[in-house]
């Protein structure tokens, strides 16, 4: 069967497709840069939220002597998982101490932190 125009290979079309692939890669690179900047901004905002939440919890514990994850959840207006995360970070930093386990867990001010 002889080859006709339907079966011919067009090198010019292939070159154009290659050019488009290069442009797509440039676009993807720009998108990645934008995503990186967005992540940095989100990290800064999260750090600010952490400080605010830690301050609220600290004030509550200083006033009331202790806090539970349920009380932190209500105080911070977050889900219980986030409340526990905030409390755990404060324990890791030495601001609070954790007493009890499971449902009886309470967090109290670490009196050793100022020494």
ZATILUM-537254 format. One record per residue (C-alpha): x, y, z; residue in one letter; residue number from 1. Coordinates in Angstrom, 3 decimals. Layout:
BEGIN
+----------+----------+----------+--------+--------+
:        u :        v :        w : lumkol : kolvex :
+----------+----------+----------+--------+--------+
:        X :        Y :        Z :      A :    NUM :
...
+----------+----------+----------+--------+--------+
END
This chain:
BEGIN
+----------+----------+----------+--------+--------+
:        u :        v :        w : lumkol : kolvex :
+----------+----------+----------+--------+--------+
:    0.000 :    0.000 :    0.000 :      X :      1 :
:    1.584 :    3.281 :   -1.059 :      X :      2 :
:    1.846 :    6.064 :    1.496 :      X :      3 :
:   -0.180 :    9.157 :    0.871 :      X :      4 :
:   -0.755 :   12.415 :    2.764 :      X :      5 :
:   -2.783 :   10.663 :    5.457 :      X :      6 :
:    0.200 :    8.510 :    6.454 :      X :      7 :
:    2.974 :   11.062 :    6.166 :      X :      8 :
:    4.874 :   12.310 :    9.176 :      X :      9 :
:    4.853 :   16.065 :    9.590 :      X :     10 :
:    8.070 :   17.236 :   11.203 :      X :     11 :
:    6.767 :   20.802 :   11.454 :      X :     12 :
:    3.779 :   19.705 :   13.586 :      X :     13 :
:    6.108 :   17.744 :   15.853 :      X :     14 :
:    8.266 :   20.832 :   16.364 :      X :     15 :
:    5.243 :   22.890 :   17.360 :      X :     16 :
:    4.217 :   20.226 :   19.862 :      X :     17 :
:    7.738 :   20.336 :   21.320 :      X :     18 :
:    7.496 :   24.123 :   21.645 :      X :     19 :
:    4.191 :   23.723 :   23.485 :      X :     20 :
:    5.796 :   21.182 :   25.813 :      X :     21 :
:    8.521 :   23.725 :   26.654 :      X :     22 :
:    5.887 :   26.356 :   27.396 :      X :     23 :
:    3.981 :   23.882 :   29.571 :      X :     24 :
:    7.171 :   23.197 :   31.571 :      X :     25 :
:    7.764 :   26.941 :   32.070 :      X :     26 :
:    4.180 :   27.305 :   33.270 :      X :     27 :
:    4.616 :   24.386 :   35.668 :      X :     28 :
:    7.796 :   25.960 :   37.060 :      X :     29 :
:    5.973 :   29.244 :   37.689 :      X :     30 :
:    3.102 :   27.384 :   39.339 :      X :     31 :
:    5.557 :   25.618 :   41.684 :      X :     32 :
:    7.157 :   28.956 :   42.649 :      X :     33 :
:    3.720 :   30.356 :   43.401 :      X :     34 :
:    2.837 :   27.299 :   45.475 :      X :     35 :
:    6.078 :   27.652 :   47.460 :      X :     36 :
:    5.282 :   31.290 :   48.252 :      X :     37 :
:    1.746 :   30.354 :   49.294 :      X :     38 :
:    3.107 :   27.679 :   51.651 :      X :     39 :
:    5.519 :   30.171 :   53.239 :      X :     40 :
:    2.646 :   32.579 :   53.786 :      X :     41 :
:    0.488 :   29.825 :   55.280 :      X :     42 :
:    3.324 :   28.825 :   57.624 :      X :     43 :
:    3.646 :   32.412 :   58.869 :      X :     44 :
:   -0.098 :   32.629 :   59.463 :      X :     45 :
:   -0.071 :   29.290 :   61.317 :      X :     46 :
:    2.773 :   30.514 :   63.535 :      X :     47 :
:    0.764 :   33.592 :   64.419 :      X :     48 :
:   -2.320 :   31.478 :   65.192 :      X :     49 :
:   -0.197 :   29.164 :   67.370 :      X :     50 :
:    1.081 :   32.096 :   69.438 :      X :     51 :
:   -2.419 :   33.480 :   69.903 :      X :     52 :
:   -3.821 :   30.088 :   70.882 :      X :     53 :
:   -0.933 :   29.400 :   73.276 :      X :     54 :
:   -1.495 :   32.782 :   74.908 :      X :     55 :
:   -5.224 :   32.103 :   75.381 :      X :     56 :
:   -4.546 :   28.689 :   76.907 :      X :     57 :
:   -1.851 :   30.098 :   79.188 :      X :     58 :
:   -4.154 :   32.858 :   80.448 :      X :     59 :
:   -6.917 :   30.301 :   81.066 :      X :     60 :
:   -4.605 :   27.973 :   83.015 :      X :     61 :
:   -3.193 :   30.849 :   85.077 :      X :     62 :
:   -6.730 :   31.870 :   86.009 :      X :     63 :
:   -8.276 :   28.401 :   86.512 :      X :     64 :
:   -5.302 :   26.252 :   87.486 :      X :     65 :
:   -5.865 :   23.583 :   84.814 :      X :     66 :
:   -7.443 :   22.896 :   81.442 :      X :     67 :
:   -8.769 :   19.822 :   79.630 :      X :     68 :
:   -8.673 :   19.246 :   75.885 :      X :     69 :
:  -12.461 :   19.776 :   75.839 :      X :     70 :
:  -12.114 :   23.153 :   77.564 :      X :     71 :
:   -9.309 :   24.116 :   75.160 :      X :     72 :
:  -11.517 :   23.098 :   72.246 :      X :     73 :
:  -14.256 :   25.466 :   73.418 :      X :     74 :
:  -11.844 :   28.246 :   74.410 :      X :     75 :
:  -10.038 :   28.229 :   71.052 :      X :     76 :
:  -13.127 :   27.417 :   68.978 :      X :     77 :
:  -11.316 :   24.551 :   67.239 :      X :     78 :
:  -11.832 :   20.823 :   66.846 :      X :     79 :
:  -10.664 :   18.569 :   69.649 :      X :     80 :
:   -7.805 :   17.232 :   67.550 :      X :     81 :
:   -6.387 :   20.759 :   67.125 :      X :     82 :
:   -6.919 :   21.537 :   70.816 :      X :     83 :
:   -4.891 :   18.446 :   71.759 :      X :     84 :
:   -2.183 :   19.471 :   69.283 :      X :     85 :
:   -1.913 :   22.935 :   70.874 :      X :     86 :
:   -1.759 :   21.444 :   74.364 :      X :     87 :
:    0.867 :   18.882 :   73.299 :      X :     88 :
:    3.065 :   21.603 :   71.805 :      X :     89 :
:    2.823 :   23.545 :   75.050 :      X :     90 :
:    3.839 :   20.423 :   76.988 :      X :     91 :
:    6.767 :   19.869 :   74.601 :      X :     92 :
:    7.899 :   23.471 :   75.134 :      X :     93 :
:    7.702 :   23.018 :   78.898 :      X :     94 :
:    4.926 :   25.575 :   79.420 :      X :     95 :
:    2.395 :   22.999 :   80.641 :      X :     96 :
:    2.583 :   19.607 :   82.296 :      X :     97 :
:    0.226 :   16.769 :   81.492 :      X :     98 :
:   -1.403 :   14.815 :   84.296 :      X :     99 :
:   -3.620 :   11.776 :   83.997 :      X :    100 :
:   -4.515 :    9.754 :   80.949 :      X :    101 :
:   -7.358 :    9.311 :   78.516 :      X :    102 :
:  -10.532 :   11.039 :   79.688 :      X :    103 :
:   -9.037 :   12.232 :   82.960 :      X :    104 :
:   -6.133 :   14.127 :   81.337 :      X :    105 :
:   -5.623 :   17.677 :   82.564 :      X :    106 :
:   -2.941 :   20.191 :   81.702 :      X :    107 :
:   -1.470 :   22.409 :   84.374 :      X :    108 :
:    1.076 :   25.222 :   84.466 :      X :    109 :
:    4.624 :   23.944 :   84.721 :      X :    110 :
:    5.896 :   25.669 :   87.847 :      X :    111 :
:    9.458 :   24.496 :   87.051 :      X :    112 :
:    9.642 :   26.491 :   83.812 :      X :    113 :
:   10.543 :   29.790 :   85.475 :      X :    114 :
:   13.462 :   28.371 :   87.455 :      X :    115 :
+----------+----------+----------+--------+--------+
END
